[in-house]
Amino acid sequence: MNFLSLLPNGSIVLFIVFCIVILIQLFYFLFFFLRLAVYKPVNKPISQTHPVSVIICARDEAGNLAAYLPGILVQSYPTSHEVIVVNDNSFDDSKYFLEELKKSFKQLHVIELTQEAKLIPGKKFPLAIGIKSAKHEIVLLTDADCIPASENWISHMQSTYNDNTEIVLGYSPFQKMNGFLNKLIRWECFHSALQYLSYALAGKPYMGVGRNLSYKKSLFLQQKGFASHHNIPGGDDDLFINQAANKYNTQINIHPESLVLTKPASTWKQWMRQKKRHYSTSKYYKRSHKLLLGLFAFTHFLTLPLFVAACFTPLWKWSILAFFIKLITQWIVYGKSMIKLNEKDLIPYLLFFDIWMFFYYLIFAPALIKKPSQSWK
């Protein structure tokens, strides 16, 4: 007699659905995310150098500019480069600090904006002004609260360009600090980077992070800047890359010296506001990218409740086996990727983070339909 014929139909259906979800998750781990885990960049000496324009937009960032801008100004880069700071309607002492800094660093150029751009909310107008003012073809973007991990950041990011490259996606981890919130923030940052870097390696780039992002000025002008989404406050990084990137013109750089460290949120409220602002722009991605990201998130979300339910059926042993296979695969892929991105201290918490993601999706799902905030600060 067939064993399955003795089981309730509901148990069989539940087990089949659970197995389908596990198989979809395994597909993502092995087809996409494994690419980052085993990624080996071509080891080439930094012989060819290009002129580079580093661009930073700042609003009321005097404290961060004082703490982090010197790390960008003292970069060891032999070829022509400039650092453009767009001071966007600041009310603090940013203007006076930058004026003093210009006396010591001739490569620093400051653009003072004293009027708000009508009908263009967010950071896009000051960033567009900075890019259009750039003297050089390669622009390298970061934020006022960021600092390069080494003095060779510019060298490594620009070295990624070849004849076909128009976009270079970098990684910007959050600074390591004490506390549980810091680990969650760094985990979410890693999880996001795992996806956009892996998809880029698979020929499906869909976003970049403006804290460490480079592209050609000519590409920006060809795409007419942010014209297609100028009315959306966010998306100066991810929406632009979503429209301009393809499998031929996009490269990644995760060399340890190419990283840019970012100041993390200090409170839960601040972090949640940042994440909700980010997710409010993802609904404007290309349909294929939304399907790709949505299927992973949906099956990831379903894995835990389906596993718990399947454990209360006669097929509980097979359910545990399927979940265990998924867990081991995930740990291997995530662990290797964490080592590559200098986040290996998070590896012991992987099981907890996987459970946490169930609640993470519940918390941030409403941001996908919420109207985005009109301010970038």
C-alpha positions in Angstrom: 0.0 0.0 0.0 1.3 3.5 -0.9 2.4 5.4 2.3 1.1 8.7 1.0 -2.4 7.3 0.5 -2.6 6.9 4.3 -1.9 10.6 5.0 -4.5 13.3 5.2 -4.7 15.4 1.9 -4.0 18.6 3.8 -0.7 17.2 5.1 0.4 16.2 1.6 -0.5 19.6 0.1 1.2 21.5 2.9 4.4 19.4 2.5 4.4 19.9 -1.3 4.0 23.7 -0.9 6.7 23.8 1.7 9.1 21.8 -0.6 8.3 24.2 -3.5 9.2 27.2 -1.3 12.4 25.5 -0.2 13.4 24.7 -3.8 12.8 28.3 -4.9 15.0 29.5 -2.0 17.7 27.0 -3.0 17.5 28.3 -6.6 18.3 31.9 -5.3 21.1 30.7 -3.1 22.8 28.6 -5.8 22.0 30.6 -9.0 22.4 34.1 -7.7 24.0 34.5 -4.2 26.6 31.8 -4.7 28.1 34.1 -7.4 29.2 36.6 -4.7 30.3 33.8 -2.4 32.8 32.4 -4.9 33.6 35.8 -6.7 37.2 36.3 -7.5 38.0 39.6 -9.0 40.6 39.7 -11.7 43.9 40.5 -10.0 45.4 43.4 -12.0 47.8 46.1 -11.0 46.3 49.6 -10.8 48.3 50.8 -13.8 45.7 52.8 -15.7 44.3 55.7 -13.9 41.5 58.0 -14.9 40.7 61.6 -13.7 37.9 61.3 -11.1 35.3 63.7 -9.7 34.2 62.8 -6.1 30.8 64.3 -5.3 29.2 64.7 -1.9 25.9 66.4 -1.2 25.4 67.8 2.3 22.7 69.6 4.2 23.4 70.7 7.8 26.3 68.3 8.0 29.0 70.4 9.6 29.8 67.8 12.2 30.0 64.9 9.7 32.0 67.0 7.2 34.5 67.8 9.9 34.8 64.1 11.0 34.8 62.4 7.6 35.6 64.8 4.7 39.4 64.9 5.5 39.5 61.1 4.9 38.4 61.8 1.3 40.6 64.8 0.8 43.8 62.9 1.8 43.3 60.0 -0.7 46.5 58.8 -2.3 45.7 59.3 -6.0 48.3 60.4 -8.4 46.0 61.4 -11.3 43.9 64.5 -11.5 40.9 64.4 -9.2 38.6 66.8 -7.5 36.2 66.6 -4.5 33.0 68.5 -5.0 30.8 69.3 -2.0 27.3 70.6 -2.8 26.2 72.5 0.3 22.4 72.3 -0.1 20.7 75.1 1.8 22.5 74.4 5.1 21.7 76.5 8.2 24.6 75.3 10.2 28.3 76.2 10.0 29.0 74.0 6.9 29.8 77.0 4.7 32.4 78.5 7.0 34.0 75.1 7.7 34.3 74.3 3.9 35.8 77.7 3.2 38.5 77.1 5.7 39.2 73.6 4.4 39.6 75.0 0.8 42.6 76.9 2.0 44.5 73.6 2.6 43.0 71.4 -0.1 43.1 72.8 -3.6 41.2 69.9 -5.0 38.1 70.8 -2.9 35.4 72.6 -4.8 32.3 73.9 -3.0 28.9 74.6 -4.6 26.7 76.7 -2.4 22.9 76.3 -3.1 20.7 78.9 -1.5 17.4 78.1 -3.1 15.2 75.0 -3.0 14.4 73.4 -6.3 10.7 73.6 -7.0 8.9 70.3 -7.9 12.2 68.3 -7.4 12.1 67.0 -3.8 14.9 65.2 -2.1 18.6 65.0 -3.0 18.4 64.8 -6.8 18.7 68.5 -7.6 21.9 69.1 -5.7 23.4 65.9 -6.9 22.6 66.7 -10.5 24.2 70.1 -10.1 27.3 68.4 -8.7 27.5 65.9 -11.5 27.0 68.5 -14.2 29.7 70.7 -12.6 32.2 67.8 -12.6 35.3 68.3 -14.7 35.9 64.6 -15.2 34.1 61.8 -17.0 34.2 59.4 -14.0 32.2 60.5 -11.0 32.4 58.8 -7.7 29.6 59.3 -5.2 29.5 59.1 -1.4 27.8 60.8 1.5 28.8 63.3 4.2 28.6 60.7 7.0 30.9 58.2 5.2 34.6 57.6 5.2 36.7 55.4 2.9 38.2 52.3 4.4 41.6 53.2 3.0 43.5 56.0 1.3 43.3 53.9 -2.0 39.5 54.1 -2.3 39.5 56.3 -5.4 42.3 54.1 -7.0 40.4 50.9 -6.5 37.0 52.1 -7.6 38.2 53.7 -10.8 40.5 50.7 -11.6 37.3 48.6 -12.3 36.5 50.5 -15.5 37.3 48.9 -18.8 36.2 49.7 -22.3 32.5 48.7 -21.7 32.1 49.8 -18.1 29.9 52.7 -17.3 28.8 51.8 -13.8 30.7 50.4 -10.8 28.8 49.2 -7.7 30.7 49.4 -4.5 29.9 48.2 -1.0 29.4 50.5 2.0 29.1 48.6 5.3 28.1 50.3 8.5 30.7 50.9 11.2 31.0 48.2 13.8 29.9 49.3 17.2 28.6 47.7 20.4 25.0 46.8 20.8 22.3 44.6 19.3 20.9 47.3 17.0 24.2 47.7 15.3 24.3 44.0 14.4 20.8 44.1 12.9 21.7 47.2 10.9 24.8 45.6 9.6 23.0 42.4 8.8 20.3 44.2 6.8 23.0 46.1 4.9 24.8 42.8 4.1 21.6 41.1 3.1 20.8 44.0 0.7 24.3 44.0 -0.7 24.2 40.3 -1.2 21.3 40.7 -3.5 22.3 43.7 -5.6 25.9 42.6 -6.0 24.9 39.0 -6.8 22.3 40.1 -9.3 24.8 42.3 -11.0 27.2 39.4 -11.3 24.4 37.4 -12.9 23.8 40.1 -15.5 20.7 41.6 -13.8 21.9 44.8 -12.0 19.0 46.6 -10.4 20.3 49.0 -7.9 23.4 50.6 -6.3 24.0 52.5 -3.0 24.9 56.2 -3.3 27.4 55.9 -0.4 29.8 54.1 -2.7 28.8 54.3 -6.3 30.5 55.3 -9.5 29.4 56.0 -13.1 30.3 58.0 -16.1 29.1 61.6 -16.4 28.2 60.9 -20.1 25.8 58.1 -19.0 24.1 60.5 -16.6 23.6 63.0 -19.4 22.5 60.4 -21.8 19.8 59.2 -19.4 18.8 62.8 -18.9 19.8 62.6 -15.3 16.9 61.9 -12.9 14.2 63.2 -15.3 12.2 60.0 -15.4 11.7 60.0 -11.6 12.5 63.6 -10.6 9.2 63.9 -8.7 10.1 61.0 -6.3 12.2 62.2 -3.3 14.4 59.1 -3.1 16.0 57.0 -5.8 19.0 59.2 -6.7 21.0 56.0 -6.5 18.8 52.9 -6.9 16.3 54.3 -9.4 19.0 55.7 -11.6 20.9 52.5 -11.6 17.7 50.6 -12.2 17.1 52.5 -15.4 20.7 52.8 -16.6 22.4 49.5 -15.7 22.6 46.4 -17.9 24.6 43.2 -18.0 27.2 44.8 -20.3 27.9 48.2 -18.6 28.0 47.3 -14.9 30.8 45.9 -12.7 31.2 45.5 -9.0 34.2 46.2 -6.7 34.4 44.6 -3.2 38.1 44.9 -2.6 38.7 45.6 1.1 40.3 49.0 0.2 37.4 50.0 -2.0 34.9 49.9 0.8 33.3 53.0 2.3 32.4 52.9 6.0 29.1 54.5 7.0 27.9 56.0 10.2 25.0 53.8 11.4 21.7 54.9 12.9 21.9 55.3 16.7 18.2 54.6 17.5 15.5 52.1 16.3 13.3 55.0 15.2 16.1 56.6 13.0 16.9 53.2 11.4 13.3 52.3 10.7 12.7 55.8 9.1 15.8 55.3 6.9 14.6 51.8 5.8 11.1 52.9 5.1 12.4 55.7 2.9 14.4 53.3 0.9 11.7 50.7 0.4 9.2 53.5 -0.7 11.3 53.8 -3.9 11.6 50.1 -4.8 8.0 50.0 -6.1 9.3 52.1 -9.1 11.8 49.4 -10.2 11.4 47.6 -13.5 8.7 44.9 -13.4 11.2 42.1 -13.9 13.3 43.3 -10.9 10.2 43.6 -8.7 9.2 40.0 -9.6 12.7 38.7 -8.9 13.0 40.5 -5.6 9.4 39.8 -4.6 9.6 36.1 -5.2 12.7 35.8 -3.0 11.2 37.9 -0.2 7.8 36.1 -0.4 9.3 32.6 -0.2 11.7 33.7 2.5 8.8 35.0 4.5 6.8 31.8 4.0 9.6 29.4 4.9 9.4 29.7 8.7 5.6 29.4 9.2 5.4 26.6 6.6 8.2 24.7 8.4 6.5 25.1 11.8 3.2 23.9 10.3 4.8 21.0 8.4 6.4 19.8 11.7 2.9 19.0 13.0 2.2 16.6 10.2 3.2 12.9 9.7 5.8 14.1 7.2 7.7 16.1 9.9 10.9 14.1 9.5 11.1 15.0 5.8 10.2 18.6 6.5 13.1 18.9 9.0 15.4 17.3 6.4 14.3 19.8 3.7 14.7 22.7 6.1 18.1 21.5 7.2 19.3 21.3 3.5 18.1 24.8 3.0 19.8 26.0 6.2 23.1 24.4 5.5 23.2 25.8 1.9 22.2 29.2 3.2 24.9 29.2 5.9 27.6 28.2 3.4 26.7 30.9 0.9 26.0 33.6 3.4 29.1 32.7 5.4 31.5 32.9 2.5 29.9 36.1 1.3 30.2 37.7 4.8 33.9 36.8 4.8 34.3 38.6 1.4 32.5 41.7 2.7 34.4 41.8 6.0 31.3 40.9 8.1 32.4 37.5 9.4 31.6 38.4 13.0 27.9 38.2 12.1 28.2 34.5 11.0 27.3 33.1 14.5 24.0 34.9 14.4 22.8 33.6 11.1 20.0 31.4 12.4 18.7 34.3 14.5 18.9 36.7 11.6 17.0 34.2 9.4 14.1 34.1 12.0 14.3 37.9 12.4 13.6 38.3 8.6 10.1 37.0 9.1 9.3 39.9 11.4 11.4 42.3 9.3 9.1 41.7 6.3 6.0 42.3 8.4 7.4 45.6 9.7 8.6 47.1 6.4 6.1 45.7 3.9 3.7 48.7 4.4 6.5 51.0 3.2 6.1 49.5 -0.3 2.7 51.2 -0.7 3.3 54.3 1.5 3.8 57.7 -0.2 7.5 58.6 0.2 8.6 61.5 2.4 9.4 64.7 0.5 12.6 65.5 2.4 16.0 63.9 2.0 17.2 65.1 5.4 
